[in-house]
């Protein structure tokens, strides 16, 4: 019994809302036009049942093809998700191995960079020593003539 009270209350509330909305002139005009259009379509289809049958078949075929396309797309997405699920552990393992490799070789890279920068510093020190610069071909080419002229 309480269910029927709920249904009645729902129906009365909907009717009250519809009546209140019809107090607005613009809403009344729109509803008049919709009612007039629906009435004209009903009369037309009542007199032309073959057209109604054809239009319904067309709509049914349209929605069937739409359903089939959506079902196909859903199947495709399901397949793709399953493939990703299978690939994900492999990718995770690969990422973990790569991370471990970089972590272990990080110290090696630091040593290589440190050695290279030490060699660079030593080369800079040699190039600032005038006695060592005379031994390099670049220094001799650049400054050898100037020393000969001055000396």
Backbone torsions as a table, in degrees:
resi	resn	phi	psi	omega
1	UNK	NA	-37.6	-179.8
2	UNK	-66.6	-28.5	178.3
3	UNK	-67.5	-38.9	179.1
4	UNK	-69.5	-31.9	175.3
5	UNK	-65.7	-39.1	178.3
6	UNK	-63.0	-46.7	-179.3
7	UNK	-62.2	-43.5	178.7
8	UNK	-63.4	-44.1	179.6
9	UNK	-61.6	-40.9	177.8
10	UNK	-62.7	-44.5	179.7
11	UNK	-63.8	-45.9	179.6
12	UNK	-63.6	-39.2	178.6
13	UNK	-64.4	-40.5	178.8
14	UNK	-65.2	-42.6	178.6
15	UNK	-64.5	-41.9	179.2
16	UNK	-63.1	-42.3	178.4
17	UNK	-63.0	-41.0	179.1
18	UNK	-64.5	-43.6	-179.9
19	UNK	-65.4	-41.0	178.8
20	UNK	-63.9	-40.5	-179.3
21	UNK	-67.2	-25.5	179.2
22	UNK	-76.2	-5.6	175.4
23	UNK	-67.8	-22.5	178.5
24	UNK	-82.3	129.4	-176.6
25	UNK	-61.6	-43.9	-177.9
26	UNK	-61.9	-41.5	178.6
27	UNK	-64.7	-41.8	177.9
28	UNK	-60.4	-42.8	-180.0
29	UNK	-63.2	-43.9	179.5
30	UNK	-62.2	-44.1	-179.2
31	UNK	-65.9	-37.2	176.5
32	UNK	-61.1	-46.6	-179.5
33	UNK	-62.9	-41.8	179.2
34	UNK	-65.2	-41.8	179.8
35	UNK	-65.1	-41.5	179.2
36	UNK	-63.2	-45.0	-180.0
37	UNK	-62.9	-44.2	179.1
38	UNK	-62.8	-39.7	179.1
39	UNK	-65.1	-43.1	179.1
40	UNK	-64.1	-41.7	178.0
41	UNK	-64.4	-41.0	179.7
42	UNK	-62.1	-44.0	178.2
43	UNK	-63.4	-43.8	-178.9
44	UNK	-61.5	-48.6	-178.3
45	UNK	-70.4	-27.2	176.2
46	UNK	-65.8	-37.4	179.7
47	UNK	-84.4	-22.9	-176.4
48	UNK	-125.2	73.4	-175.4
49	UNK	-68.2	-29.9	178.4
50	UNK	-65.8	-39.2	177.7
51	UNK	-64.7	-41.4	177.3
52	UNK	-60.0	-45.6	180.0
53	UNK	-61.0	-46.3	179.8
54	UNK	-62.6	-45.6	-179.8
55	UNK	-62.3	-40.8	178.3
56	UNK	-65.1	-43.1	178.5
57	UNK	-62.2	-40.4	178.3
58	UNK	-61.9	-46.0	179.3
59	UNK	-64.3	-42.2	180.0
60	UNK	-62.1	-45.2	178.9
61	UNK	-63.4	-39.2	178.1
62	UNK	-60.4	-47.8	-177.9
63	UNK	-70.5	-32.1	174.9
64	UNK	-63.2	-46.3	-179.5
65	UNK	-66.5	-36.3	176.1
66	UNK	-63.3	-43.8	178.3
67	UNK	-61.9	-44.7	179.8
68	UNK	-62.5	-40.2	178.0
69	UNK	-64.8	-44.0	178.5
70	UNK	-64.2	-39.4	177.9
71	UNK	-64.7	-40.5	177.8
72	UNK	-63.8	-44.6	178.5
73	UNK	-63.2	-40.1	178.7
74	UNK	-63.5	-41.7	178.5
75	UNK	-63.9	-42.5	178.5
76	UNK	-61.6	-45.8	179.5
77	UNK	-63.6	-39.2	177.8
78	UNK	-61.9	-42.5	177.7
79	UNK	-62.0	-45.2	-179.8
80	UNK	-63.5	-40.7	179.1
81	UNK	-63.6	-42.0	178.5
82	UNK	-63.4	-39.2	177.2
83	UNK	-64.4	-41.8	179.0
84	UNK	-64.3	-39.1	177.9
85	UNK	-61.6	-36.8	179.7
86	UNK	-73.9	-35.0	-177.4
87	UNK	-79.2	-30.8	-174.6
88	UNK	-53.8	-46.7	178.5
89	UNK	-62.9	-35.5	179.0
90	UNK	-66.3	-43.0	179.2
91	UNK	-65.2	-41.1	179.6
92	UNK	-62.3	-42.4	177.8
93	UNK	-63.3	-44.3	178.9
94	UNK	-61.4	-44.7	178.4
95	UNK	-63.0	-41.0	179.1
96	UNK	-63.4	-44.5	178.7
97	UNK	-63.6	-41.1	178.9
98	UNK	-63.9	-42.7	178.5
99	UNK	-61.9	-44.8	178.9
100	UNK	-62.9	-40.8	179.9
101	UNK	-62.5	-46.7	178.9
102	UNK	-66.3	-36.3	-180.0
103	UNK	-65.6	-43.9	-178.7
104	UNK	-72.8	-33.2	-178.3
105	UNK	-88.1	-1.9	-179.6
106	UNK	-59.7	-44.5	178.9
107	UNK	-64.5	-39.0	178.1
108	UNK	-62.4	-42.3	177.9
109	UNK	-62.8	-40.2	178.6
110	UNK	-62.0	-42.2	179.5
111	UNK	-64.0	-42.6	-179.9
112	UNK	-62.7	-45.1	-179.8
113	UNK	-65.8	-40.5	179.2
114	UNK	-63.3	-44.6	178.2
115	UNK	-62.3	-42.8	-179.1
116	UNK	-64.7	-40.5	-179.8
117	UNK	-70.7	-34.3	175.9
118	UNK	-64.2	-42.3	178.3
119	UNK	-63.8	-38.8	178.6
120	UNK	-64.8	-42.0	178.1
121	UNK	-63.5	-41.8	179.0
122	UNK	-64.5	-38.7	178.5
123	UNK	-65.2	-39.3	177.5
124	UNK	-64.5	-40.4	179.3
125	UNK	-63.2	-40.3	179.6
126	UNK	-65.4	-40.4	-176.3
127	UNK	-70.9	-20.7	177.6
128	UNK	-87.3	-14.3	178.0
129	UNK	-81.9	115.9	-175.2
130	UNK	-61.2	-33.2	180.0
131	UNK	-69.3	-34.5	-179.7
132	UNK	-77.2	-31.6	-178.1
133	UNK	-67.0	-30.9	-179.2
134	UNK	-65.8	-23.2	-179.0
135	UNK	-80.8	-17.2	-179.7
136	UNK	-86.8	142.5	-179.5
137	UNK	-61.4	-34.1	-179.5
138	UNK	-65.3	-41.0	-179.2
139	UNK	-67.4	-44.0	-179.2
140	UNK	-61.7	-39.5	-179.5
141	UNK	-67.8	-41.5	-176.2
142	UNK	-77.8	-50.3	-170.2
143	UNK	-106.7	-8.6	-178.0
144	UNK	-63.0	-42.1	-179.4
145	UNK	-69.1	-36.8	179.9
146	UNK	-65.9	-38.2	179.5
147	UNK	-69.9	-35.8	179.7
148	UNK	-65.0	-40.8	-179.8
149	UNK	-67.9	-41.3	-178.8
150	UNK	-74.9	-33.1	-172.3
151	UNK	-89.0	NA	NA
